[in-house]
Amino acid sequence: MKCVATRDAFGDAIVEIGRENKDIYVIDCDISKSMKTTKFAECFPDRHINVGIAEQNAAGMAAGLATMGKIPFISTYAVFGSMRMCEQIRTTICYPGLNVKIACSHGGVTPGNDGVTHQAIEDMGIMRTLPNMAVIMGADYVSTKKLIKKAVNYYGPVYLRFTRDPVPIVYNEDDDFEIGKGKLVREGRDITIITIGDMLHQGIEAAEKLSMEGIEAELIDIHTLKPLDSGIIASSILKTGRAITVEDHNYFNGLGSAVAEVIAEMGHGKLKRIGLKDTFAESGDYKKLLKKYEMDSEYIIKTAKELLK
Amino acid sequence: MSDRISYLKIKANEIRRKVVTMIYNSQSGHPGGSLSLADIIAVLYFDELRIDPQNPKWHARDRVILSKGHACPVLYAALAMRGYFDVEILDTLRKFESILQGHPDMNKVPGLDITTGSLGQGLSVGVGMALGAKADELDSRIFVLLGDGENNEGQVWEAAMSAAKYKLDNLTAIVDNNGLQNDGFCSEIMPMEPLDKKWEAFGWEVIKIDGHSIPEILDAFALMKTIKGKPVCILAKTVKGKGVSFMENVCSWHGTAPDTEQYRAAIEELERECCV
């Protein structure tokens, strides 16, 4: 299976969008090479801003540009894009509801070797708490690129999260994605597996292996954590009665919590959450980290069997 | 005194009376830093700004960012006096369901260019607006009003660097240098002098004025337009609480509303001043 980091989808999409729409700006924070925005900078130097290592200023400048009718993409790592400039996002972007996109690589443990300082495991939980903010993480190169393009036409603040390390391409070029609409990847009757971002490929592996053992899992890629497609989640759980959420994030406040809210409010269904168990990870190979921190397909299978007992 | 200057003095006095009345009515708000800005706001809104109250979203307008958002009574007063909304609405400051929030909300108040209230962020927004104005080939000017205490915030200096980098000669920062911040004198809380040298070192043209002298404010705005290739910082020496003698240079008037007796005394003093 071909593997590509979803930050590459950002680098490619932003050039295509920039060509079509003269209002697109990129605000980099001294990591443009890593964010894959150097091509945008070459093609559209007048619409590329590098503020240096000053994320808070980037957030404010983006707000100012948005008031002038521009569509700025702040380009940085998720740790900084969600936390260093958190209050700027909250007060100066989300409160007035400005049309700013926050494009962040290094989501979850995908910057494996970089270690904890550069692994954002809290960001989606923080961002989904902010009124007016949409939170999106595509599962692979194809879906990420398409969702970035959709974000341009989605008026208001959007937080986009990418992987630093390569992840398998699981979708086809003709697959379609809508912000706020979960993707039913596989139908099943026994258990619902709900993933976000790079965890989809672990979910696919788990579902295939479970099927060989006669367990048919329904698999949903909930690429938009907010606004959450609670309809697709609820209808699947009404059918299966059991769900597992899988996220490359702390298992607090992200996908697991969002699905728990849906289940609690409808009063039906059992849930197990897979993610970092309120712990920081460490440096190391991405796949080894997923295994050690019990976020890989094997652990999904084990969890599914427990739930089905 | 020229008609222009006496007209602006009268406007500044009227703004001050409205500020004190609004804060008295709501028994909540920040009189000190509103009064220190009154003369600058009067010159901006009644002389300098290219704005159209009938068309608040006019793309080619000048823009004002009240980065020290807690001083919004002074801005609300000027916007009402310019006809952006009914002057009677000023009585609803900080009250339930009022458009006049405790700190300014751009989606509620016509004529307000950006939401503020969290200190340190306005200059970054101004840099973004100034870049946008240049990209659209507008000759709009962006004014950012900062408190001197606000200069404690690191983000102000991040923004200052970027404004110099992009040679934003359509951007003016006005620092309301009243020497006081919430907890006390700036010189004690966090010494920042020499502020003029700091702004100069960050690549700005600095113009130092008495922020209560209408002629000096007018001259600074005229000089500002001649500066090319870099942003302008007007360092305005002011007195916190200016115009109400018992509030002047007294830290506790940062965020306290006057009682009835104090309110009457304040208005009496301001009315006397008006007729001089």
Interface residues (C-beta under 8 A of the other chain):
Chain A: D46 R47 I49 V51 G52 A54 Q56 N57 A58 A59 G60 M61 A62 A63 G64 L65 A66 T67 M68 G69 K70 P72 E87 Q88 T91 T92 Y95 P96 G97
Chain B: H59 D105 M106 N107 D113 I114 T115 T116 G117 S118 Q121 G122 L123 S124 V125 G126 V127 G128 M129 A130 L131 G132 A133 A135 D136 G154 Q155 E158 A159 M161 S162 Y166
